[in-house]
Amino acid sequence: MKILFFILLYGYGLVMGGSSLVFFHEEKLPLWLTLVNCLSAFVLCLTPLSRKFLYLGLALLLFSAILNGFSLNGLPNWHHVVVRLVFSALLCLLYLKQIKPD
């Protein structure tokens, strides 16, 4: 289960960081928002160092999802935000169940 957790964690971080770079390259996201997305993904990938990075990275990625919605569509897609919130909660639960807390 540890391997599954880290596959999901790094996959989520890499997909979010990578997709923001693609949107920036296509000139759909401003530089500052691309940096927020990439920094959030990087913080998430620091989770093995401390569980605080897991919580901070997930919170930042949720916040950046809302900002992305405003930037790309004029307002967030709340269904998308709820799905990401549920996925974040599942990652937290999997972490607490499978990984020893600090």
N, C-alpha and C positions, 0 to 999 in steps of 0.2 A: 504493500500500500504506500510505502514511502516513495517508491519509484513513481507510482501513479501520481501522487501529490506533486512531485517535482516536475514531472512531464506537463501536468496541467498548469502549474505555476509558471514555469519558464515559457511554455507555449503561449499562455495568455500575455505575458510580458512582451515576448518577441513579436507576437501578432499586433499588439497595440502600438508598440514602438515602430515596427515596420510599416504598418498601415498609415501612421501619421507622416512618416517620411515620404510615402507614395503620394499622399494627398498634398503635401508641401511641394513635391516635385511637379505635380499637376497644377500647382498654384491655386489650390482650393482651401488651404489652411495658411494662416499667417505664421511667420517664423516664431513668434512668442508662444503660440499655441502648440506648435510642433515641439518646441523645447519643453513645454509643460508635459506633453504626452511622453516624450522620450525620457525625461527625468523621472516621471512617475513609473514608467516601465523599469527603469534602472533600479529605482528604490525597491520595487517589488522583487527584483532578482537578487537583492541583498538579503532576502529572508533567512538563508542559512546562518547568517551572522547573529540575527536577533529577530524574535517574533514581532518586535515593534515595527520592523521594516515591512512585514506582511500587512499589518493593519494600516500603516501609513501609505504604502504603495496602492493597496486596494481603494482606500479612501480618495487618494489623489486621482486614480484612474476613473473612479465614479464621477468626481468633480470635473475632470477633463472631458468625460463623455457628455456632460451637460453643456460645457463650453463648446465642444465640437458641434453639438446640435444647434446651438445659437449661431455659430459661425457658418455652418454648412447649409442649414435649412431655415434659419430665422427663429426657430424654437426647437427645443429638444423633442425627440421621439420618446415619450415617457414609457411606452411598452419596451423599447430597447433598454432604457435605463433600469427598469424593473428586472428585466432578464439579467442584466449585468449585476444588479444588486443580489439577486438570488444566487448567481454563480459565485460571487464574492463571499456570500454567507456559507455556501457549500465548501469553498476552499478553506475558510476559517474553521469550519467544523471538522473537516478532514485533517487539518493541521493539528487541532487540539486533540483529536482522537489518536492520531498516528505518530505525531512527533512530540518528543518531550518538551514541555514549555521551559523557557529560560528560568 
